[in-house]
Amino acid sequence: MTGSMAEKRSDAVCGDGLMGLLQKLDHSEILEVLSGGFCKNCEAVLEDRVRALMNKKFTEISLSNVKTESSSFSSPTKNGSETSSWGPIRTPESVSSVGRKEAVSSSSPVSVSSKPHLSDYSKVEILLNDGLGGNSSVIDTGLSEEEKEQIRLSQIGRKKDFVHIERIDGRTMNVIQGLELHTRVFNSEEQKKIVECVYNLQRMGQKGMLRERTYSEPKKWMRGKGRVTIQFGCCYNYAVDKNGNPPGIIREEEVDPLPPLFKQMIKRMVRWHILPPTCVPNSCIVNIYDEGDCIPPHIDHHDFLRPFCTVSFLTECNILFGSSLKILDAGEFSGPVSISLPKGSVLILNGNGADVAKHCVPAVPAKRISITFRKMDESRLPYKYSPDRELLNVRPLAHRPLINTPLQQQKNTVIRHESRISQQSSSSPHLDKDDFPPLGAWKSDSRKRGNKNGLRQ
């Protein structure tokens, strides 16, 4: 009897397939199966699926919480507004009128007994106190800055598996290896503040309030030509100028330093594992496009290190990549790879994606702003350059999960138990590493010289 039961169970397990097998495991056993042995691509796919499921679950929880709170604490008044046991409930508009930082008074007779789970805020527009937040109405979540930042970090979309195979000099290679697209890095309120800053800088340039080589607004003599550029940190020469200076950084020229808001953007990108701490940008160029403006095919000059990045605002547009890009007409190009750049996203260019493939931006359909951040090669620094102390020693944020799984709760219990024992005996074991290491691992790659025949920008 026992033998026949074991055989039936074995047959059932063997015939169920992967999903059937997983359904027969408990939570901790599934985590053990997923604990290692996957390639980077498989890990990325699994991570995307888990995040999608988490966001779906978070949305359901948020909706249920909103319904529960509205039925438990609010009741209509004569004028149609809602009241609670501690007074009128403020709408986002009323919160705006008194400021986002105002919280419920500690002297209130009744307070909420339990704080919502961090996951409940996964769809809320959260602003941080890092200098990038806007001034419009956002409900005070009551979260700490650390909690807010962890939520924002979890909301970022990351795509790092771009592939396009070409044959270069007799070798087959992925010419866009090293490209990364990070979405939802800057939310709508932060984008608004950054765009306002750019327009203010443009007005300053038009009034002659910036250094001569900082601001450039050429006449639009043909379609695709004449976009406004604003340079900070160094003066970059796109082509041989009237003084005979070749393309590249002009070390004798001075431009204005990075604006404070741009430095906050840089610090966020490093903290949020978008840029490596080994390549913190110290220069940038702002491109202000009118409808029809473009950037022709080029490879960025090696006066700048890799990786570098570009941040997009106002209008989503496409960027083309390929070892050979064709110019079809004024502002019109064709290439084998087209990547859409959402508003508030950061595109990282590194490896073959920066040095083998050329890139270009065809004529944009509407007003657009991009900010490209780059670190200068030390041998090409301007003669009067001095490092910005604010950008020294910027470090990535340690990642902490928003959800405490049963397995993690068990680990935490063990850790607390070992901590109590360690206080009694100095010979007791202790943990040397975090259970959750920082996201990503940046490798130091030697710079490649790229296609010398390509245009450089």
C-alpha positions in Angstrom: 0.0 0.0 0.0 2.8 2.4 1.0 4.7 1.6 -2.2 1.7 2.2 -4.4 0.9 5.5 -2.7 4.5 6.7 -3.2 4.4 5.7 -6.9 1.1 7.6 -7.4 2.5 10.7 -5.7 5.7 10.4 -7.8 3.7 10.1 -11.0 1.6 13.1 -10.1 4.7 15.2 -9.4 6.4 14.2 -12.6 3.4 15.0 -14.7 2.6 18.4 -13.3 5.3 20.5 -14.9 7.1 23.4 -13.4 3.9 25.3 -12.2 2.4 22.2 -10.8 5.6 21.5 -8.8 5.8 25.1 -7.5 2.2 24.9 -6.3 3.1 21.9 -4.2 5.9 23.8 -2.3 5.4 26.1 0.6 6.6 29.7 0.8 10.0 29.0 2.2 10.7 26.1 -0.2 9.9 28.3 -3.2 12.3 30.9 -1.9 15.0 28.2 -1.5 14.4 27.2 -5.2 14.8 30.9 -6.2 17.8 31.6 -4.0 20.5 31.1 -6.7 21.7 29.4 -9.8 20.1 31.8 -12.4 21.9 33.8 -15.0 21.6 37.6 -15.0 19.0 37.7 -17.7 16.8 35.2 -15.9 17.2 37.1 -12.6 16.1 40.3 -14.4 13.0 38.6 -15.9 12.1 37.2 -12.5 12.6 40.6 -10.8 10.4 42.3 -13.4 7.6 39.7 -12.8 7.8 40.0 -9.0 7.7 43.8 -9.2 4.6 43.6 -11.5 2.9 41.3 -9.0 3.8 43.5 -6.1 2.5 46.6 -7.7 -0.8 44.8 -8.5 -1.1 43.6 -5.0 -0.2 47.1 -3.6 -2.9 48.7 -5.7 -5.5 46.3 -4.4 -4.5 46.9 -0.8 -4.5 50.7 -1.4 -8.0 50.7 -2.8 -9.3 48.5 0.1 -7.6 50.8 2.6 -9.2 53.9 1.1 -12.6 52.4 1.2 -12.2 51.2 4.8 -10.9 54.6 6.0 -13.6 56.6 4.2 -16.4 54.4 5.7 -14.8 54.3 9.2 -13.7 57.9 9.8 -15.7 60.2 7.5 -19.3 61.4 7.4 -20.9 64.1 5.3 -21.7 67.5 6.8 -24.4 69.9 5.8 -22.2 71.6 3.3 -21.1 68.3 1.7 -17.5 68.3 3.2 -16.2 65.3 5.2 -15.4 65.3 8.8 -13.6 62.8 11.1 -13.3 62.4 14.8 -10.4 65.0 14.8 -12.0 67.5 12.4 -12.4 68.2 8.7 -10.5 66.0 6.3 -8.3 68.1 4.0 -8.4 67.6 0.3 -5.2 67.8 -1.7 -6.2 71.4 -2.6 -6.5 72.4 1.1 -3.3 70.6 1.9 -1.6 72.8 -0.7 -2.9 76.0 0.8 -1.2 75.3 4.1 1.9 73.5 2.8 2.8 69.9 2.3 4.8 69.6 5.5 2.0 70.4 7.9 0.9 67.3 9.8 -2.0 66.5 12.2 -1.4 68.1 15.6 -0.1 65.9 18.4 -2.7 67.3 20.7 -5.6 65.8 18.6 -7.9 63.7 20.8 -7.9 60.8 18.4 -5.1 59.4 16.2 -4.9 56.6 13.7 -4.0 53.4 15.5 -1.9 51.8 12.9 0.4 53.2 10.2 -0.3 52.1 6.6 2.2 49.6 5.2 4.8 51.1 2.9 3.5 49.1 0.0 0.2 51.0 0.3 2.0 54.1 -1.1 3.3 52.4 -4.3 1.1 54.4 -6.6 1.2 57.7 -4.6 3.2 60.6 -6.0 5.8 60.9 -3.3 8.2 63.9 -3.1 11.5 63.8 -1.2 13.2 66.5 0.8 16.2 66.4 -1.4 15.8 69.7 -3.2 14.0 68.3 -6.3 10.4 68.3 -5.0 7.9 70.8 -6.4 5.5 73.1 -4.7 2.1 71.8 -5.8 -0.4 69.8 -3.7 0.8 66.4 -2.5 -0.8 64.8 0.5 1.5 64.4 3.5 2.0 60.6 3.8 3.5 60.7 7.3 6.5 58.6 6.1 10.1 59.2 7.0 12.5 60.4 4.3 14.2 56.9 4.4 10.8 55.2 3.8 9.9 57.6 1.0 13.2 57.1 -0.7 12.9 53.3 -0.5 9.4 53.5 -2.1 10.6 55.7 -4.9 13.6 53.4 -5.5 11.2 50.4 -5.8 9.1 52.2 -8.4 12.0 52.7 -10.9 11.8 50.6 -14.1 15.2 49.2 -15.3 15.9 47.7 -18.7 19.5 46.5 -19.2 19.1 43.7 -21.8 19.3 45.7 -25.1 20.6 43.5 -27.9 21.4 44.2 -31.5 23.9 42.0 -33.3 26.1 43.4 -36.1 29.3 42.3 -37.7 32.1 44.8 -37.0 35.6 44.3 -38.5 34.9 40.6 -39.0 33.5 40.1 -35.5 29.9 39.5 -34.5 29.0 41.7 -31.5 26.1 43.2 -29.6 26.7 46.9 -30.7 24.3 48.3 -28.0 25.7 46.3 -25.1 26.0 48.7 -22.1 22.8 50.7 -22.8 20.4 51.0 -19.8 17.0 52.7 -19.6 15.8 53.7 -16.1 12.2 55.0 -16.1 10.2 57.0 -13.4 13.4 58.4 -11.9 11.9 61.9 -11.8 8.2 62.2 -11.2 5.9 64.8 -12.7 6.3 67.4 -9.9 10.1 67.1 -10.1 10.1 67.3 -13.8 8.1 70.5 -13.6 10.7 72.0 -11.2 13.6 71.0 -13.4 12.0 72.4 -16.6 11.3 75.7 -14.8 14.9 75.8 -13.8 16.0 75.3 -17.4 13.8 78.0 -18.7 15.1 80.4 -16.1 18.6 79.6 -17.2 17.6 80.2 -20.8 16.2 83.6 -19.8 19.5 84.4 -18.0 21.5 83.4 -21.1 19.4 85.6 -23.3 20.0 88.6 -21.0 23.7 88.0 -21.0 23.8 86.9 -17.3 25.7 83.7 -18.1 29.3 83.4 -19.3 29.8 83.8 -23.1 30.5 80.1 -23.9 27.8 78.8 -21.4 24.8 79.8 -23.5 24.4 79.3 -27.2 21.3 80.1 -29.3 22.2 80.0 -33.0 19.8 81.2 -35.7 17.6 78.5 -37.2 18.8 78.6 -40.8 17.3 75.2 -41.7 15.1 72.4 -40.3 16.9 70.5 -37.6 19.5 73.2 -37.0 19.6 75.8 -34.3 18.7 74.1 -31.0 19.6 76.0 -27.8 22.5 74.6 -25.7 23.6 75.5 -22.2 26.9 74.1 -20.9 28.1 73.8 -17.3 31.4 72.6 -16.0 33.4 72.8 -19.2 33.3 74.4 -22.6 32.8 71.7 -25.3 33.6 72.5 -28.9 31.4 70.6 -31.4 33.6 71.5 -34.4 36.6 73.5 -35.3 35.8 77.0 -34.2 36.9 80.4 -35.5 40.0 80.3 -33.4 41.1 77.0 -34.8 40.3 74.9 -31.7 39.5 71.3 -32.6 36.4 69.4 -31.3 36.6 68.6 -27.6 36.9 70.4 -24.3 38.6 73.8 -24.6 40.6 73.9 -21.4 41.3 77.6 -21.6 37.6 78.6 -21.7 35.5 79.1 -18.6 31.8 78.4 -18.3 29.4 78.6 -15.4 29.5 75.8 -12.7 26.7 73.2 -12.3 23.5 74.7 -10.9 22.5 73.4 -7.5 19.4 71.6 -8.8 21.5 69.7 -11.3 23.8 68.6 -8.6 20.8 67.2 -6.7 19.9 65.2 -9.9 23.4 63.8 -10.0 23.3 62.8 -6.4 20.0 61.0 -6.8 21.2 59.1 -9.9 24.2 57.8 -7.9 22.2 57.0 -4.8 19.6 55.2 -6.8 22.1 52.9 -8.6 21.7 54.5 -12.0 25.2 56.0 -12.3 28.2 54.3 -10.6 30.0 56.2 -7.7 33.2 55.8 -9.7 32.0 58.0 -12.5 30.1 61.0 -10.9 29.5 63.6 -13.6 31.2 67.0 -13.2 29.8 68.6 -16.4 26.6 68.7 -18.4 24.9 70.1 -21.5 21.3 71.2 -21.7 19.6 70.8 -25.1 16.4 72.8 -25.6 14.6 71.5 -28.7 11.8 73.3 -30.7 9.6 71.1 -32.9 11.7 69.8 -35.7 15.1 70.1 -34.0 17.4 67.1 -33.9 20.8 65.8 -33.1 22.7 64.2 -36.0 24.5 60.8 -35.8 27.6 60.8 -33.6 29.7 59.1 -30.9 30.4 61.2 -27.8 33.9 62.5 -27.6 36.4 60.6 -25.4 37.3 63.8 -23.5 34.4 62.4 -21.4 34.5 59.1 -19.5 32.0 56.3 -19.8 29.3 55.8 -18.7 27.4 59.0 -19.3 23.6 59.6 -19.3 20.8 61.8 -20.7 17.6 62.7 -18.9 14.4 63.5 -20.9 11.7 66.1 -20.3 8.5 67.6 -21.8 8.1 65.2 -24.8 8.8 61.5 -25.3 10.9 60.9 -28.3 13.0 58.2 -30.0 16.8 57.8 -30.1 18.4 55.7 -32.8 21.4 53.4 -32.5 23.6 51.5 -34.9 27.1 51.2 -36.2 25.8 52.9 -39.4 23.0 55.5 -39.3 21.6 57.0 -42.5 20.8 60.7 -43.1 17.6 60.7 -45.2 16.8 64.4 -45.1 17.1 67.4 -42.9 16.4 66.1 -39.4 15.4 62.7 -40.7 17.6 59.6 -40.0 17.2 55.8 -40.1 18.9 53.1 -38.0 18.4 49.5 -36.9 17.5 50.3 -33.3 15.0 52.8 -32.0 14.5 53.3 -28.2 11.7 55.5 -26.8 12.8 57.9 -24.1 9.9 58.6 -21.7 9.6 61.8 -19.7 11.6 61.6 -16.5 13.7 58.7 -17.7 17.5 58.3 -17.7 19.3 56.6 -20.5 22.8 55.3 -19.7 25.4 55.0 -22.5 28.3 52.6 -21.8 30.3 49.9 -23.5 29.5 49.2 -27.1 26.4 51.3 -26.8 28.7 54.4 -26.3 31.7 53.5 -28.3 30.7 51.3 -31.2 27.2 52.3 -32.1 26.5 55.9 -33.2 23.3 57.5 -31.9 21.1 60.4 -33.0 17.8 62.0 -32.2 15.5 62.6 -35.2 13.4 65.7 -35.5 11.3 65.9 -32.3 7.5 66.1 -32.7 7.2 68.9 -30.0 9.1 71.0 -27.5 11.7 68.8 -25.7 14.5 69.3 -23.1 17.3 66.9 -22.4 20.2 67.1 -20.0 23.3 65.1 -20.7 25.6 64.5 -17.7 29.2 63.5 -18.2 32.4 63.2 -16.3 35.5 64.8 -17.8 38.7 62.8 -18.4 41.2 64.1 -15.8 43.7 64.9 -18.5 41.2 67.2 -20.2 40.0 69.1 -17.2 39.7 72.9 -17.7 42.8 74.7 -16.3 40.8 76.6 -13.7 38.7 73.6 -12.7 38.3 72.7 -9.0 36.2 69.7 -7.8 32.8 70.4 -6.3 32.9 69.2 -2.7 29.1 68.6 -2.8 29.7 65.8 -5.3 32.6 64.1 -3.5 31.9 60.8 -1.8 28.4 60.3 -3.1 27.4 56.7 -2.4 24.6 54.4 -3.6 21.7 53.8 -1.3 21.6 50.4 0.5 18.4 48.7 -0.7 15.9 47.5 1.8 12.8 45.5 0.8 9.4 47.1 1.3 7.8 43.8 2.3 8.9 41.6 5.2 8.4 38.1 3.8 7.8 35.2 6.3 11.3 34.0 5.5 12.8 37.4 6.2 10.8 37.7 9.4 12.3 34.3 10.5 15.8 35.6 9.6 15.1 38.8 11.6 14.0 36.7 14.6 17.3 34.7 14.4 19.3 37.9 14.1 17.6 39.4 17.2 18.1 36.1 19.1 21.8 36.1 18.2 22.1 39.7 19.1 20.9 39.0 22.6 23.3 36.1 23.0 26.2 38.2 21.7 25.6 40.7 24.5 26.0 37.9 27.0 29.0 36.2 25.4 31.7 37.9 23.3 32.4 34.6 21.5 29.0 34.3 20.0 28.7 34.5 16.2 27.4 37.7 14.5 26.5 38.8 11.0 29.1 40.4 8.8 27.0 41.2 5.8 23.5 42.6 5.1 20.9 40.1 3.9 20.0 42.5 1.1 23.1 43.9 -0.6 23.0 47.1 -2.7 21.2 46.9 -6.1 23.5 46.1 -9.0 27.3 45.7 -9.1 29.2 48.1 -11.2 32.3 46.7 -12.9 35.3 48.9 -13.8 35.8 48.4 -17.5 38.6 49.9 -19.4 37.5 52.7 -21.8 37.2 51.9 -25.4 38.2 54.2 -28.1 35.3 53.4 -30.4 34.9 54.1 -34.1 37.3 56.9 -34.9 35.5 57.6 -38.2 32.2 58.5 -36.4 31.2 62.0 -35.7 31.8 63.0 -32.0 29.7 65.2 -29.9 
